[in-house]
Amino acid sequence: MIKGFIFDLDGVITDTAEQHYLAWKHLSEEKGWDFDREVNENLRGISRMDSLKFILNHNNISLDDDTLQELATKKNVMYQDLLNDITPDDFLPGAKEILTHLRSEGFYVALGSSSKNAKKVLEQLGAIGYFDVVGDGHSVAKSKPDPAIFLFGAEKMGLQAEECIVFEDAEKGIDAANDGGFHSVGIGPEERVGHAHLRFDSMADATLFEIKSYFKDLF
């Protein structure tokens, strides 16, 4: 039986993709690297360091570990400055509604994000109270597509993977959920998250009624 839900943050609860893009774009322009929205799309759902390494590989650049850390930190400072503009109005349509519905029905709810800024974003949104567990980039060593962050959330809720439904908007996030033995709900286009057990075009379509209807044998 389904007892818990685990949500990714970016692209599911809110959309900080533009802030990420602008921070990476600014850093890339400073360094003279090639970076555009097509490259940025490949960073969806992966950690800051893995994102930096992808950008460097795209530009055929190799840097030492100290420089990598310095650049990742610099990007994060830029990103955090942009996060200060987030308000409770920045929930994605449908996200606050399903979180409220889950709370009213007594389900456990966890966040499973690769972001090390997840708590700050939740605080800016006024969303901390919706979550029993906040799993972020500080919680586990391995990032998606490894299922570690979702397993962390399930464990902290006292649940098994098969008792949880994961919401994800990234291909690697769905890979992580499926590989970890979770039930997966993809948010986004078929070509990106079509391998989820259930897919919606947006969070506005992902009502608890629709989810219960699809996974009817699990409720």
N, C-alpha and C positions, 0 to 999 in steps of 0.2 A: 504493500500500500504506500502511496505517496504521502510523505509527512513533511518534506522540506523542499524549498526552492532556492536555487543559487543563481544570482544574477551577475553577469559581467557589468561593467560600469559604462565605459565609452561606447556609444551607439546603442545602448539598451536602456539605461536609466537617464542619461543625459548625453549630449554630444559635444565632447571637447576635442573632436578631431580637427576642427579649424584652429584651435589654440596650439595643438601639437604641430600642425602643418606650418603655421606662422613661425613658431619657434625654430623648427628644423630649417625652414626656408631662410630665416635671418642668419642662423649659424652658417649655413651653406654659402650664402652670399658673402659673408665675412671671409670664408676660407677659399672662395672661388670654386666650389664644388657644383657639379650638375645636380639639380634637385627640382622636381616639379610634382604636380599632383599625382601623376602616374606612379612615380617612385614612392610617394607618400602612401599610396594605397597598399603597398606591400608591407607597410609597417603596422597595419591594423592587427591588434591583439597581441603584439610581441613587446618585450621589455625595452626599456630605454637603451640599454647597452647593445642589445641585439639589433635595435633600429639603427643605432650609430654604425654598427659593423656592416649592416646592409647597405647603408649610404656609401660607406667607404669602399666596399666591394664593387658597388655600381660605378664608382669613380676610379677603380683600380689603385686604391691607396692603402698602404699598410702603415700603422702607427704603433708605437710601444704602449704598454699597459697604462703607464702614468699619463700619457697624453690622451688616451681614450677616456680615462676617468675624468680628467680635467675638462674635456669637451662635453662629456655627458652631464657633468655638473653645471657647466655653463648653459647648456640647452635647458636644463631643469629650472634654473633661475629665471630664464626668459619665459618659460611655460608658466611658472608659478605666478609671475607678474600678471600674465593674461588671465589666470584663473580668478583673480580678485574681482573680475567683472561678472562672475556667475552669481545668479540669484535664484530664489525658489521658483521663479517663473521659467527656469531653464530645464525643468523636467521634460523629457520627450513626451509628446502626446500619448496618453495611455499608461505611462509608467507609474505615475503616482496612484492612478486608479487601481491598477492590479496589486500594487504593494498594500494599499489600504484594504482591498478586498481580502488578500491573504491574511493580513493581520486580524481582520474581523472574524475569519473562519478558523483561526488558531494554528495556522501552519508555521513551521519554523522558516526563517528567511536568512540567507547569508549573502554576502558580497564575495565574488571571486574574481578579482581584478589583478592584472599584472602591474598596474600603476602603483608607484610608491607615493603618489599624491592622492590616493583614493579617499582617505579620511578628510583631507582638506576639501575635496570636491563635495563630499557628502555634507560637510558642515556648511559650505556655501549654499547648498541646496536646501538645508534644513531637513535632511533625510536620515540622519543617524538613527533616529528612533524607530525606523522601519526594520532595522536589521538586528538579529540576535548575534550575528558573527560578522566581523569585517575581515576578510582575507584580502591581502594586497601584496605588493611587491616586496614588502618586508617579511611576509609570513612564511615563504618557502624559497628554496634556493633555485629550483627549476621553473622556467617559464613555459607557457603554452608553446607547442602542442603537448607538452607533458601535462598529465592530469593533476599534478601535485596540488595546485591551488584549489581545485574542486574537492579533492580528497581531504584537504585541510578543513574546508568548510563543513563537509559532511561529518568529519570526526568531531569537530567542535560542537556541532548540533546534536551529537550522539546518534547519528544515523549511518546507514549503509548507503553506498552509491545508488543501489537500485531503489532506494526510498526517496530519491531526490530527482527533481527536474532542473536542468541547467538552461538558462537563457543566454544565448551568445549571438553576436553579429559578425564574428570573424571565422574564416575557414579553419584557422588553427585552433580556435576555441571550440568549435564543434568537434574537430579531431580529438582534442583533449577530453571532452565530455564523453564521447563515444568510446574512446580507448579506456577510460576510467570506469566504464560500466554504468554510466548515468543515462537517464532519459534526456534527450536534447531537444530544445526548441530553438530554431534558427530565426533570426530577425534580419531580413534583407533579401537580396535577389537570389534566385535559383542557382545561378552560376557560382555564387560565393558560399551559400549555406544550404544548398539543396540536399546535402548528405545528412542533415539533421533528421531526427525522427518525425518532427513536425516543423513546418516553416510558415512564417507570416511575413508579409511585405514590410510591416512596421509594427511597433509596439501598440499602436492604436487598434490594430486588428487582433492582438494577442490577449483576448479576454479570458478570464478564468473559466467561463462557461464553455468556450471553444476548446480549451485545453482539457477540461474534464470530459467533454464529449469525445475527444480523440483518444484519450488515455482512460476510457470509461472502465476498463477492467482493473484499474489501479487505484480507484477512489471508492 
